[in-house]
Amino acid sequence: MKNNKILIITALSLEFNEVKQFLKNNKKEIHPTGIIYNSGTYESNNNIFEVLLVEAGPGNIRAADETSRSIEFFKPNYVFFVGIAGGIKDVSIGDVVASTKVIGFETGKADTEFKPRFDSIPASYILEQIALHVHRENTWVKKIDSDLSVTPLSFVQPIAAGEKVVSSNKSEVFGYLKNYCSDAVAIDMEGIGFLIASRPHNVHSIEVRGISDLIENKAKADASGSQPKAARNAAAFTFAMIDQLYESTSLTKDINTIQFQNNLVNILGKLYGQGPEQDNIWKRAGGDISILSNSSSRKSQWYDAIDKLVKGGGGEYITMESLINQVNEDYPNSDFINNLFN
């Protein structure tokens, strides 16, 4: 199997240790800068995955820095950020949330009143689909190596990320989240930095978080041992996803075929009949519209754009996956993805 390199990043040592329990042949790996990683292997379905495990420390800046450095060093196919989070709604302590997207909720303009200008970065479409499959099958709990008095649930939903620990549902930040990030079910301090740093490297990335508190009474929940429990559950869900990765390789390969590219052009021509500039779709996916052709034929514009993308052009941050993710966000209830891969 070629797609067998996995990078897993955590913020805390307790999260690092729970992930490490799933690995064999653990050894020290030293980055040229002197940072010490853990490398190991994970065996699943007759496949052996090489895993690099990294502790980045808390906060979006540290997460972004270590994500970028580790991807360049290890060159993984898949990247997971695994750890704990606070629950905002619908979830209970011990439940697990895999991100469909991460909302960076603290960016905005400080005018007479704060005007939000959120960063919202989608997770990898392929990893999101695998997370949904693991959620539906609900066999991931068998990987939890402890007695379960209450069986945890899983969710594949948006996660909010900021730079503050939110410890009260009466706080200004919590009210802000309820008003402006009403679709987020959990909050952490690393997710937006992680996904922004992953994006230029064209790797499949997703967050997996165990719920360690429900904002209110955070200190009491932490004292009860909820953090190791939540980290253990997040690790279990992550490796249940990794068990499914070998089945996703055919989907990855499809993206590189001429048939797929022609199919994509035809669909994009119907959804965005005015070309890559319509609704800023190319720009929102990370592309640079100024380097594309300005043909009078909109279909020709799409052919040129996809051809450049396949050859590594089209803009510094755009990838085939970021474009697909963005279109899928624009048309979430359509058959876009099914039509694309069929």
C-alpha positions as CSV (number, residue, x, y, z in Angstrom):
1,M,0.0,0.0,0.0
2,K,1.4,3.4,-1.1
3,N,-0.8,5.7,1.0
4,N,0.5,4.4,4.3
5,K,2.0,7.3,6.1
6,I,0.0,8.9,8.9
7,L,0.8,12.0,10.9
8,I,-1.0,12.4,14.3
9,I,-0.7,15.6,16.2
10,T,-1.8,16.2,19.8
11,A,-1.7,19.3,22.0
12,L,-1.1,17.6,25.3
13,S,1.0,14.8,26.7
14,L,-2.1,12.9,28.0
15,E,-3.5,12.9,24.4
16,F,-0.1,11.8,23.0
17,N,0.1,8.9,25.4
18,E,-3.4,7.6,24.6
19,V,-2.6,7.6,20.8
20,K,0.7,5.9,21.5
21,Q,-1.1,2.9,23.1
22,F,-2.2,1.9,19.6
23,L,1.2,1.8,18.1
24,K,3.9,-0.9,17.9
25,N,7.6,-0.6,17.4
26,N,7.7,2.8,19.1
27,K,11.0,4.7,18.8
28,K,12.3,8.2,19.1
29,E,12.5,10.3,15.9
30,I,14.5,13.5,16.0
31,H,13.7,16.4,13.7
32,P,16.7,18.4,12.3
33,T,15.7,21.2,14.6
34,G,16.0,18.9,17.6
35,I,12.3,18.3,18.3
36,I,11.7,14.8,19.4
37,Y,8.8,12.8,17.9
38,N,7.5,9.3,18.3
39,S,7.4,7.0,15.3
40,G,5.7,3.6,15.3
41,T,3.5,1.3,13.2
42,Y,-0.1,0.3,13.2
43,E,-1.3,-2.9,11.6
44,S,-4.8,-3.1,10.1
45,N,-6.4,-5.3,7.5
46,N,-3.0,-6.7,6.3
47,N,-1.7,-3.2,5.9
48,I,1.1,-1.7,7.9
49,F,0.8,2.1,8.5
50,E,3.8,4.2,9.4
51,V,2.8,6.7,12.1
52,L,4.6,9.8,13.3
53,L,3.2,11.1,16.6
54,V,3.8,14.7,17.5
55,E,3.0,16.8,20.6
56,A,2.5,20.4,19.5
57,G,1.5,22.1,22.7
58,P,-1.7,24.1,23.2
59,G,-2.9,26.9,20.9
60,N,-3.5,27.5,17.2
61,I,-0.1,29.1,16.6
62,R,1.8,26.1,18.0
63,A,-0.5,23.8,16.1
64,A,0.0,25.5,12.8
65,D,3.8,25.7,13.3
66,E,4.2,22.0,14.2
67,T,1.7,20.8,11.6
68,S,3.6,22.5,8.8
69,R,7.0,21.4,10.1
70,S,5.9,17.8,10.6
71,I,4.2,17.5,7.2
72,E,7.4,18.8,5.4
73,F,9.5,16.4,7.5
74,F,7.4,13.2,7.2
75,K,5.4,13.8,4.0
76,P,2.3,11.9,5.2
77,N,-0.8,11.0,3.2
78,Y,-3.2,11.6,6.1
79,V,-3.0,14.0,9.0
80,F,-5.2,13.8,12.2
81,F,-5.3,16.2,15.1
82,V,-6.5,14.1,18.0
83,G,-7.3,15.3,21.5
84,I,-9.9,16.7,23.9
85,A,-12.5,19.6,23.5
86,G,-15.3,21.3,25.4
87,G,-18.8,20.5,24.4
88,I,-21.1,23.3,23.3
89,K,-24.3,21.5,22.5
90,D,-25.8,18.0,21.9
91,V,-22.8,16.2,23.3
92,S,-21.9,14.5,26.6
93,I,-18.6,13.9,28.4
94,G,-16.8,11.1,26.7
95,D,-18.5,11.5,23.3
96,V,-16.3,12.0,20.2
97,V,-16.6,14.7,17.5
98,A,-14.9,14.4,14.1
99,S,-14.8,17.8,12.3
100,T,-16.7,18.5,9.1
101,K,-15.1,21.9,9.3
102,V,-13.4,24.1,11.9
103,I,-14.6,27.6,12.5
104,G,-11.9,30.2,13.6
105,F,-14.4,32.4,15.5
106,E,-12.0,35.0,16.9
107,T,-11.1,36.8,13.6
108,G,-12.9,39.9,12.8
109,K,-12.9,43.7,12.7
110,A,-13.0,45.7,16.0
111,D,-15.3,48.6,15.0
112,T,-17.9,50.3,17.2
113,E,-19.0,46.7,17.6
114,F,-17.1,43.5,16.7
115,K,-17.8,42.4,13.1
116,P,-16.9,38.7,12.7
117,R,-14.8,37.6,9.7
118,F,-14.5,33.9,10.4
119,D,-12.0,31.5,8.9
120,S,-14.0,28.3,8.2
121,I,-11.8,25.5,6.8
122,P,-13.4,22.1,5.8
123,A,-11.9,18.8,6.7
124,S,-10.8,16.4,4.0
125,Y,-13.9,15.1,2.1
126,I,-12.5,11.6,2.1
127,L,-11.8,11.6,5.8
128,E,-15.2,13.1,6.6
129,Q,-16.8,10.3,4.7
130,I,-14.8,7.7,6.5
131,A,-15.7,9.4,9.8
132,L,-19.4,9.2,8.9
133,H,-19.0,5.5,8.1
134,V,-17.3,4.8,11.4
135,H,-20.0,6.8,13.1
136,R,-22.8,4.8,11.4
137,E,-21.2,1.4,12.1
138,N,-20.6,2.4,15.7
139,T,-18.1,-0.4,16.3
140,W,-15.3,2.0,17.2
141,V,-16.1,1.7,20.9
142,K,-14.7,-1.8,20.9
143,K,-11.3,-0.2,20.6
144,I,-11.6,1.5,24.0
145,D,-9.4,-0.4,26.4
146,S,-11.4,0.2,29.5
147,D,-14.8,-0.6,31.1
148,L,-17.6,1.5,29.9
149,S,-20.3,2.4,32.3
150,V,-21.9,4.6,29.6
151,T,-21.3,4.0,25.9
152,P,-20.0,7.2,24.3
153,L,-21.6,8.5,21.1
154,S,-19.9,9.9,18.1
155,F,-20.7,13.0,15.9
156,V,-19.4,14.3,12.6
157,Q,-20.1,18.0,13.0
158,P,-18.4,21.4,12.9
159,I,-15.9,22.4,15.7
160,A,-15.1,26.0,16.8
161,A,-11.5,27.0,17.5
162,G,-10.2,30.0,19.3
163,E,-7.4,31.1,21.7
164,K,-9.3,31.1,25.0
165,V,-10.3,28.4,27.5
166,V,-14.1,28.8,27.9
167,S,-15.1,27.7,31.4
168,S,-18.6,29.2,31.8
169,N,-21.8,29.2,29.7
170,K,-22.5,32.7,31.1
171,S,-19.3,34.1,29.6
172,E,-19.3,36.6,26.8
173,V,-17.4,34.2,24.5
174,F,-19.9,31.4,25.1
175,G,-22.8,33.8,24.2
176,Y,-20.8,34.8,21.1
177,L,-20.4,31.1,20.1
178,K,-24.2,30.5,20.5
179,N,-25.0,33.5,18.3
180,Y,-22.4,33.2,15.6
181,C,-21.3,29.6,15.5
182,S,-24.6,27.9,16.2
183,D,-23.7,24.8,14.2
184,A,-20.5,24.0,16.2
185,V,-20.9,21.3,18.8
186,A,-17.5,21.5,20.4
187,I,-14.7,24.1,21.0
188,D,-10.9,23.7,21.1
189,M,-7.8,25.8,20.8
190,E,-5.8,24.3,17.9
191,G,-8.2,23.3,15.1
192,I,-8.1,26.3,12.8
193,G,-4.3,26.6,13.0
194,F,-4.0,22.9,12.2
195,L,-6.2,23.0,9.1
196,I,-4.8,26.3,7.8
197,A,-1.3,24.8,8.0
198,S,-2.4,21.5,6.4
199,R,-4.1,23.1,3.4
200,P,-1.1,24.1,1.2
201,H,0.4,20.6,1.5
202,N,-2.3,18.7,-0.3
203,V,-2.8,16.1,2.4
204,H,-6.1,14.7,3.8
205,S,-6.7,16.3,7.2
206,I,-9.3,16.1,10.0
207,E,-9.8,16.8,13.7
208,V,-11.0,14.1,16.1
209,R,-11.9,15.3,19.6
210,G,-13.2,13.7,22.7
211,I,-15.5,15.8,24.9
212,S,-13.8,16.3,28.3
213,D,-16.2,19.0,29.7
214,L,-19.4,20.8,28.9
215,I,-18.0,24.4,29.5
216,E,-19.8,24.8,32.9
217,N,-18.1,23.1,35.9
218,K,-15.0,22.5,33.8
219,A,-12.6,22.2,36.7
220,K,-14.9,19.7,38.4
221,A,-15.1,17.6,35.2
222,D,-11.3,17.7,34.7
223,A,-10.8,16.6,38.4
224,S,-13.0,13.6,37.8
225,G,-10.6,12.2,35.2
226,S,-12.6,13.2,32.2
227,Q,-9.6,14.4,30.1
228,P,-7.8,11.0,29.8
229,K,-11.2,9.3,29.2
230,A,-12.0,11.8,26.4
231,A,-8.5,11.5,24.9
232,R,-8.8,7.7,25.0
233,N,-12.1,7.7,23.2
234,A,-10.8,10.2,20.5
235,A,-7.8,7.9,19.9
236,A,-10.1,4.9,19.5
237,F,-12.3,6.6,17.0
238,T,-9.2,7.8,15.1
239,F,-7.8,4.3,14.7
240,A,-11.2,3.0,13.7
241,M,-11.0,5.5,10.9
242,I,-7.5,4.4,10.0
243,D,-8.8,0.8,9.7
244,Q,-10.9,2.1,6.8
245,L,-8.2,4.0,5.0
246,Y,-7.1,1.1,2.7
247,E,-10.6,1.2,1.1
248,S,-10.3,4.9,0.3
249,T,-7.3,4.6,-1.9
250,S,-9.3,3.9,-5.1
251,L,-11.2,7.2,-4.5
252,T,-7.9,9.1,-4.2
253,K,-6.6,7.5,-7.4
254,D,-9.8,8.4,-9.3
255,I,-9.0,12.1,-8.9
256,N,-6.0,11.7,-11.1
257,T,-7.7,10.1,-14.1
258,I,-8.7,12.0,-17.3
259,Q,-12.2,10.6,-17.0
260,F,-12.6,12.1,-13.6
261,Q,-11.2,15.5,-14.7
262,N,-13.6,15.6,-17.7
263,N,-16.5,14.7,-15.5
264,L,-15.5,17.4,-13.1
265,V,-15.4,20.0,-15.9
266,N,-18.8,19.1,-17.1
267,I,-20.3,19.3,-13.6
268,L,-18.6,22.6,-12.8
269,G,-19.8,24.0,-16.1
270,K,-23.4,23.3,-15.0
271,L,-23.1,24.5,-11.4
272,Y,-20.9,27.6,-12.3
273,G,-21.9,28.4,-15.8
274,Q,-20.2,31.8,-15.7
275,G,-16.8,30.1,-15.1
276,P,-14.3,29.9,-12.2
277,E,-15.1,33.5,-11.2
278,Q,-18.7,32.8,-10.4
279,D,-19.5,33.2,-6.7
280,N,-15.7,33.4,-6.2
281,I,-15.6,29.6,-6.2
282,W,-12.0,29.4,-7.4
283,K,-10.7,32.1,-5.0
284,R,-12.6,30.5,-2.1
285,A,-11.0,27.2,-2.8
286,G,-7.6,28.9,-2.5
287,G,-6.9,29.6,-6.2
288,D,-5.7,32.7,-8.1
289,I,-8.1,33.7,-10.8
290,S,-5.6,36.1,-12.4
291,I,-3.5,33.2,-13.8
292,L,-6.4,31.4,-15.5
293,S,-7.3,32.0,-19.2
294,N,-10.0,34.4,-20.1
295,S,-11.6,32.5,-23.0
296,S,-15.0,33.5,-24.1
297,S,-16.1,29.9,-23.7
298,R,-16.9,29.2,-20.0
299,K,-16.3,25.5,-20.5
300,S,-12.9,26.2,-22.0
301,Q,-12.2,28.3,-18.9
302,W,-13.0,25.3,-16.7
303,Y,-10.8,23.0,-18.8
304,D,-7.9,25.4,-18.5
305,A,-8.5,25.8,-14.7
306,I,-8.6,22.0,-14.0
307,D,-5.7,21.4,-16.3
308,K,-3.6,23.9,-14.4
309,L,-4.8,22.4,-11.1
310,V,-3.8,18.9,-12.1
311,K,-0.3,20.2,-13.1
312,G,0.1,21.9,-9.7
313,G,-0.9,25.4,-10.7
314,G,-4.0,27.5,-10.4
315,G,-2.9,29.3,-7.2
316,E,-0.7,28.7,-4.2
317,Y,-3.3,27.2,-1.9
318,I,-5.8,25.5,-4.2
319,T,-5.9,21.7,-4.5
320,M,-8.3,19.3,-6.2
321,E,-9.7,18.4,-2.8
322,S,-10.1,22.0,-1.6
323,L,-12.1,22.7,-4.8
324,I,-14.3,19.7,-4.3
325,N,-14.8,20.5,-0.7
326,Q,-15.9,24.1,-1.5
327,V,-18.3,23.0,-4.2
328,N,-19.8,20.5,-1.9
329,E,-20.3,23.2,0.7
330,D,-22.1,25.3,-1.9
331,Y,-24.4,22.4,-2.9
332,P,-24.6,20.2,0.2
333,N,-28.0,18.7,-0.7
334,S,-27.2,18.0,-4.4
335,D,-25.8,14.8,-5.9
336,F,-22.6,16.6,-6.8
337,I,-20.2,14.1,-5.1
338,N,-22.2,11.0,-6.3
339,N,-22.2,12.3,-9.9
340,L,-18.5,13.2,-9.7
341,F,-17.3,9.7,-8.7
342,N,-19.8,7.7,-10.7
